[in-house]
Amino acid sequence: MKLLLHNGKLISESTFNGLNRGLYYGDGFFETFRYMNNALHLIDIHQKRMNIAFTELGLTKPASLTKSELTKSIKKLAAANEIDNAKVRLTVYRKWGGTFIPNTDECDWVAELSSIDNVDFDLNRKGLLVDIYKKEKKWSVSAKSFKSLSASFYVNAGRFAREKRVDEAFILNEKDEIIESLYSNIFYLKNDKLYTPPIEGGGLPGVMRAYVIHVLQKHGVQVFEKILLEEELHEVDELFLTNSVRGIQWVGGYKNKRFYSRQIREYSNYLNRTLSKMAEIK
């Protein structure tokens, strides 16, 4: 029987009442973590993004979602489900009451785990195939700095990826700049320089994006923010994606263009070695 956390208390999945303002109005946000080595990975960066969501949605942050309390709760959940390494999905939504005018700014939350076999962020053996979603554009001026429960745009992009039989879909802003992918932030290597699209373009300020930049800079690798356009993809040498659950994933192809992964393998090793040192310290 799978167990969840609801406001910090263990409950069975079958007893959770999913009728809430998150379902009715998309009134909330979610955050995905990687639980590994008996800890929530990069919890400090996640907390900063969560605080932005609480502020922008006008939600009152409960004491149960502070760094220390959330970490203790997830450890309890992992032990109860007998899981060592997992993807954590935390969903936060306004308490029930009202319609478009809510009765309260207090919130409820639920956390669930999905088991992951490997401890490290293993680099994918086969490069991902990508295409560009063009039917809709993500407007940079209204882009959220957190993961909103209102995600129909990304669902449509995901359906596009399914129809095209690719692993990922690149997202465009209103200026036709490539700003992110369905699940991840984008990095690309061109003429021995490493770039990533600027967040100001409308992409989500990814937790792993920030951490990978930090790790690479510690190893003497400069990362430049630069706009990426579709026509430039044919000039790119290597291309990879980052997110909190998968770490670094390399892209193998876009249409007829094929990418390498030689330098990316070194970047992935930097990331895993840094994580190993963090685990030893803890």
N, C-alpha and C positions, 0 to 999 in steps of 0.2 A: 504494500500500500504506500503510494507516494505521499509524502508530507510536504506542506507548504508553511510559510510563515505569514500570519495575518496580524499586522500591528505588533509584531514581536512574539506572538504566541503560535505554537505548533498546532496545525489543524490538518486533517486529512483532505486530500484533493477533492474527494467526493462531497464534502460538507461545505466547500467554499461557495458562497453566493456571488455569482458574477454580475448580478444586476446592480450597477452602480453608475455614477456620473461619468466615469471613464468610458463605459460602454454607450451610455445614452448621448453624451455630448462631446466625447473626446477631451474631457476636462481633466487633464493631468499630463504626466510625462512618464517615461521609463528610462532606465539606465541598465546597461549590461556590463557585468564585471567578469573577470577571470579569477576563480578561487583556486589557489595553488600553494603548496608548501604551508598549509594551515593558515593562510592569510588571504585577504582580499587584495589582489594586485593593483597597485597604483591608486589606492583608496583616496589619497590626498587630492589628486587631480580630478577624480570622479566627484569628490565632495564639492569642489569648486564649481563644476558644471551643474550639479544638483542645486546648489545655492542660487545660481542664476535662474534655474527653472522655478524655484520657489518664489523668487522675487518677481519674475515676469508674469507668472500665473496668479500672483497674489495669494499664495498658499502659506499657511503657517507651518514652519518646519517643526515636527514633533521631536521630543527628546530621544525617542527610540531610533531616530535616523542620524544621530551624531556619529562621528567616526568610530568611537569606542563601542557604542551600543549596537550599531549595525554590524560591526565585525564580530562581536560576541554572538549576536543572533544568527549570523550566517554560519559560524562555527557550530552552533547548536543544531542548525538545520542539516548541515553536512553530516554530522555525527548521527543524527536520527535517521538519515537516509542511507547511511553507510557509504558515503561518497567522499573520495579524497581530493579529486580534481574535477572542477566543474565550471560550466558557464552559469552565471547567476543573472536572472532577469528580475529586476526590481521595478514594480509598477506602483506609481503614486497617483492618487486621484482625490478630488474634493469629496468631502462627506456628503451623503445623500441629503436632498432637500432643495426645493426651488426648481426653476426651469432655467431659462437663460439668465435670470437673476437668481444667483444662488443664495441659500439661507446662511451659509457659513463659509469661512476661509480655512477651517480646519480640514485635515486630510486623513485618509486611510491609506494603507499600503499592503502589498502582498509581494512575497519573494518566492521564487521557485528555482530549482537546480536542474541542470542537464549534465549528466556525467561526461567527462572527457578522459580518454585513455592516457594521453601523453602529458608529461609534466612540462616539457619544453615547448616553445613555439616552433614546431617543426615546419621547415620550409617545404612547400608543396613540390612533389617530384615532377608533376606535369604542369606546365604553365597554363594559367587561366586564359580563356577566350573571352574577349570583351566586344561590345558594340556600343553605339551612342544612342541614347533615348532622345528623340527630337520632337515628339508629339506635344510635350509640355515643357515649359521652362521654369526654373526655380528663380524667383525674383530676389535679388540680393538684398534689396531694401527691407523686405519682409521676412527674410530667412531667420529661422529660430537658431539660438545658440545652445539648444538642448534637444532631446529626442521627444517630440510631441506625440501624444496618443492619436492625433489626427494625421494619419500617414497614408492617405489615399494616393497621393502623388507617387510615393515610393512603391506602393502596391502596383500601380499602373506601370511603372518602370520595370518592376519585377515580372509582370506578365509579358512585357516586351522581351525581356531577356529569355523567358521560357519559350516564347514563340520563335525567337531567333536561335534557340539552342546554344546560348552562350552562358558563361558562368557569372558574368557581371555586366551591368549596364552603367555607362558613364552618364553623368547628369550635367546639363547645360544651364547657365543662367541666361538672363534676358539679352546679354551681349554675345551669346553663343560661345562663351568661354567654358571649357571643361573644368568643373569645380570640385567634383567628388564622384564616388560611385555609389551603388546601392547601399553597400554595407561599410564602406571604407573611405579613407583619404588616399590621395594619389601622390606618388613620388616618381620622378623620371630622371634618367641619366642621359645627358646629351653633351657630346664633346668633352667628356671627363668631368662635367660639372653636374651636381645633383640639385634638382629643383622640386618644389611643391607649389601647387596653386595657392595664392593668398586667401586667407579666411574671409577677407573683405569681399571677395567675389560671391560669397553666399554658401560656401561649404560649411559643414558642421565642424566646430573646433574639436577634433577627435582627441581623446585621451592618449591613445597609442601614437598618434601623430606627434603630439608634444613630447612624449617620452622618447620616441625614436630620434627626433631632432636632438634632444639632450644627449642621448647615448652616442650618436654619431659625432657630435661636436666634441665630446670627451675623447674620442679617438682621432681627432684632428680632421674630421670630414666636415667641410662647410656645406650648409644647406641654404639655398637661395629661394626666396619666394618669387615666382614668375608665372604670369598668365600662360595657360596652355590652350591652344586652338586645335581644332580637328586636323587641319592641314599639317600641323607640326608633328603629329604622331608618326608620320612616315620618316621623320628625321631623328626620332628618339632611338637610343641604343638599348636601354634597359628601362623597364617600367614595373613598379611594384605598388601594392596596396597595403594599408595598415589598419587594423582595428584591435580592440581590447581583447577579443577572444582568440583570434587567429595569429596575432602578431604581424609578421611580414609574409605576404604572399606575392609571388612574382607572376607577371602577366606574360603569356607566351605568344599571343597573337591578337591582332585587330584586323579584320578582313584579310587581305593578302600580306600584311606586314607581320614579320616575325621578330620577336625580341629575344635578347640574350639574358643570362642570369648570373654571369661570372662575378660581377661586383656585388650583386644582391646577396649571394651566398656568404660573402664576407660580412656584410651588414647584419645578416641574420645571426651569424656567429657572435658578433659584437653584442647583440641583444641578449642572446641566451647566456653568454658568459657574465654579463652584468647582472642578470637575474639570479644566476647561481651564487654570485657573491652576496647579493642581498639576502638570499635564503640562509647562507652560512652565518651572516651577521645576526639574523633573527634566531 
